[in-house]
Amino acid sequence: MTKDLISLVIPVYNEEDRIVSTLEKVWNYFTRNNYFFEILVVDDGSTDNTLEKLQIFSNQIQLVSYKPNRGKGAAVRAGMLSSKGRYRFFSDADLSTPIYEIEKLLERLLAGADICIGSRAIDPSLIKKHQPFYREFMGKTFNKFVQMLVLKGIEDTQCGFKGFTNTAADLVFTHSKINGFSFDVEILYLAQKAGLKIAQVPVEWYNDSRTKVNPLKDSFNMFLELLKIRNLHSNTNFKASED
């Protein structure tokens, strides 16, 4: 536990069916465990009633909203750079990784890691509800391309549950440019390039069948984004500043 401010960023796009339940779980968890926290919800150009649902929590969250839809990478970037916490996390709106797993990530950040990411690959027994086989196959194939083309040593770049120190968050998200789903790979590539310490921890994970990721269209776009990452940052030179 820490007395420092914890920030949680939740990107949302057309989440009217899930966002109320998610925010209730997050709010109850943080208050019950006496965290000093802020919750930032980034509405990424929703076209349903997501914004109306968020009004229920107008006194409990900070809302960043814009139109049109820009992509998950853009939403997470906006939230992370608007956060004030010493330790900053982002989570998918479906809470596929339960909010209580934040304790594992925070522990590693407090121990000296700059970034800590949740992983489904370290201990597959913690995957309590699997994706359909074709999605798992596509995810493993994508990771092989990640390892081959962009960065090595990270078995699961796409789990939507990651934590950063404020210094690390400002460093990588200030330089990130990918707006789509491959933004996770980009920020980890930038972190490695900057010499930041990246920890990986196994987390519980439950597939939600209502995923917004299109297995064909989005997978193709993610592959194209992978090809861009090194070129986008060929002239990016920085060193991690002292916290």
C-alpha positions in Angstrom: 0.0 0.0 0.0 1.1 3.6 -0.6 -0.1 7.0 0.5 0.7 8.4 -2.9 -2.0 9.3 -5.4 -3.1 6.3 -7.6 -4.5 7.1 -11.0 -6.6 4.7 -13.0 -7.4 5.4 -16.6 -10.3 3.6 -18.3 -10.7 4.1 -22.0 -14.3 3.6 -23.2 -16.0 3.4 -26.6 -19.7 2.5 -26.7 -19.7 0.9 -23.2 -23.2 1.8 -22.1 -23.9 -1.8 -21.0 -20.8 -2.3 -18.9 -19.5 1.0 -17.6 -21.8 1.4 -14.6 -20.9 -2.0 -13.2 -17.2 -1.4 -13.9 -17.1 1.9 -12.1 -19.0 0.6 -9.1 -16.5 -2.2 -8.7 -13.5 0.1 -9.1 -14.9 2.8 -6.7 -15.9 0.2 -4.1 -12.5 -1.5 -4.2 -10.5 1.7 -3.9 -12.6 3.1 -1.1 -12.8 -0.2 0.8 -9.0 -0.5 0.8 -8.3 3.2 1.7 -6.5 4.1 -1.5 -5.8 7.8 -2.3 -7.0 7.7 -5.9 -8.5 9.3 -9.0 -10.4 7.6 -11.8 -10.2 9.1 -15.3 -12.6 7.8 -17.9 -11.7 8.7 -21.4 -14.7 8.6 -23.7 -13.3 7.9 -27.2 -16.1 9.4 -29.3 -18.9 7.0 -28.1 -22.1 7.1 -30.2 -24.4 5.3 -27.8 -25.5 6.3 -24.3 -22.1 5.9 -22.6 -21.9 9.6 -21.7 -25.3 9.6 -20.1 -24.3 6.6 -18.0 -21.1 8.4 -16.9 -23.2 11.3 -15.4 -24.1 8.9 -12.6 -20.5 9.2 -11.5 -20.0 12.9 -12.2 -18.7 13.5 -8.7 -16.5 10.4 -8.5 -14.6 10.5 -11.8 -12.7 12.8 -14.1 -14.1 12.7 -17.6 -12.1 13.3 -20.8 -14.4 13.3 -23.8 -13.9 14.1 -27.5 -15.2 13.2 -30.9 -14.8 11.5 -33.3 -13.5 8.1 -32.2 -9.6 8.1 -32.4 -8.7 4.6 -31.2 -7.8 3.0 -27.9 -4.2 4.2 -28.1 -5.3 7.8 -28.3 -7.7 7.4 -25.5 -5.2 5.8 -23.1 -2.6 8.4 -24.0 -5.0 11.2 -23.3 -5.9 9.7 -19.9 -2.3 9.0 -18.9 -1.1 12.4 -19.7 -4.0 14.0 -17.9 -3.4 11.9 -14.7 -1.8 13.4 -11.6 -0.9 10.2 -9.7 2.6 9.1 -8.8 1.5 5.7 -9.9 -0.7 5.5 -13.0 -2.6 2.5 -14.3 -4.9 1.7 -17.2 -7.5 -1.0 -17.4 -10.0 -2.2 -20.0 -13.6 -1.2 -19.4 -14.7 -4.8 -19.2 -12.3 -5.5 -16.2 -11.1 -8.6 -17.9 -8.4 -8.4 -15.3 -10.1 -7.8 -12.0 -9.3 -4.5 -10.3 -7.8 -6.2 -7.2 -4.9 -7.4 -9.4 -3.6 -3.8 -9.2 -1.9 -4.8 -6.0 0.5 -7.0 -7.8 1.5 -4.2 -10.2 1.8 -1.6 -7.5 4.0 -3.9 -5.4 6.5 -4.1 -8.3 6.4 -0.4 -8.9 7.0 0.3 -5.2 10.0 -2.1 -5.4 11.7 -0.1 -8.2 10.1 -1.0 -11.5 9.3 1.9 -13.8 6.5 -0.1 -15.6 4.7 -3.2 -14.6 2.4 -5.1 -17.0 -0.1 -7.8 -16.4 0.6 -11.0 -18.3 -1.6 -13.9 -19.3 1.4 -15.9 -20.6 3.4 -16.3 -17.4 0.8 -18.5 -15.6 -1.9 -19.6 -18.0 -3.8 -21.2 -15.2 -4.9 -17.7 -14.1 -6.9 -17.4 -17.4 -10.3 -18.3 -15.8 -12.3 -17.8 -19.0 -10.6 -18.3 -22.3 -11.1 -16.6 -25.6 -12.4 -18.7 -28.5 -9.5 -20.8 -29.9 -9.1 -18.7 -33.0 -8.6 -15.5 -31.0 -6.0 -17.2 -28.8 -4.2 -18.4 -31.9 -4.3 -15.0 -33.5 -3.0 -13.4 -30.3 -0.1 -15.9 -30.1 0.7 -15.3 -33.8 0.7 -11.5 -33.2 3.1 -11.9 -30.4 5.5 -13.9 -32.6 5.6 -10.9 -35.0 6.1 -8.6 -32.0 9.1 -10.6 -30.9 10.5 -10.8 -34.4 9.9 -7.2 -35.6 9.8 -4.9 -32.6 10.8 -6.1 -29.1 11.8 -9.3 -27.4 11.4 -10.6 -23.9 7.7 -9.7 -23.4 5.4 -12.7 -23.8 2.1 -10.8 -23.6 2.0 -7.2 -24.8 -1.7 -6.9 -25.2 -3.2 -7.6 -21.7 -5.0 -4.3 -21.0 -3.8 -3.9 -17.5 -0.6 -1.9 -17.0 1.0 0.4 -14.5 3.6 3.1 -14.6 5.4 5.6 -12.4 4.5 9.1 -13.2 8.0 9.7 -14.8 7.7 6.6 -17.0 4.1 7.4 -18.0 5.1 11.0 -19.0 8.1 9.8 -20.9 6.5 7.0 -23.1 3.1 8.6 -23.7 4.6 12.0 -24.6 6.4 10.2 -27.4 3.8 7.6 -28.4 2.0 8.1 -31.8 0.0 4.9 -32.4 -3.7 5.4 -31.9 -4.8 1.8 -32.6 -4.5 -1.4 -30.6 -0.8 -1.8 -31.2 -0.1 1.2 -28.9 0.8 -1.3 -26.1 3.7 -2.6 -28.2 4.8 1.0 -29.0 4.9 2.1 -25.4 6.9 -1.0 -24.4 9.3 -0.5 -27.3 9.8 3.1 -26.2 10.3 2.0 -22.6 13.0 -0.5 -23.6 14.6 2.2 -25.8 14.7 4.6 -22.9 16.2 1.9 -20.6 13.2 1.8 -18.2 12.7 -1.2 -16.0 9.8 -3.3 -17.1 8.3 -5.9 -14.8 5.8 -8.6 -15.8 3.4 -10.3 -13.4 0.8 -13.0 -13.9 -2.7 -11.8 -13.5 -6.2 -13.3 -13.4 -8.0 -12.8 -16.7 -11.6 -13.5 -17.8 -12.6 -13.2 -21.4 -15.6 -11.0 -22.1 -17.3 -12.1 -25.3 -18.5 -8.5 -26.0 -15.0 -7.5 -27.0 -14.8 -4.6 -29.4 -11.8 -6.1 -31.3 -12.6 -7.3 -34.7 -10.5 -10.4 -35.3 -9.9 -9.7 -39.0 -10.0 -5.9 -39.5 -8.3 -5.0 -36.3 -5.7 -7.8 -36.5 -4.7 -6.5 -40.0 -4.5 -2.9 -38.8 -2.4 -4.0 -35.7 0.1 -5.8 -38.0 0.4 -2.6 -40.2 1.0 -0.6 -37.0 3.8 -3.0 -36.0 5.6 -2.3 -39.2 5.4 1.5 -38.5 6.7 1.5 -34.9 10.5 1.4 -35.5 10.3 3.9 -38.4 8.1 6.3 -36.3 10.8 6.3 -33.6 14.0 6.0 -35.6 14.9 9.6 -34.5 13.5 9.4 -30.9 16.4 9.7 -28.5 15.9 10.1 -24.8 17.1 8.9 -21.5 14.8 8.1 -18.6 14.9 11.1 -16.2 15.4 10.6 -12.5 12.1 10.4 -10.5 
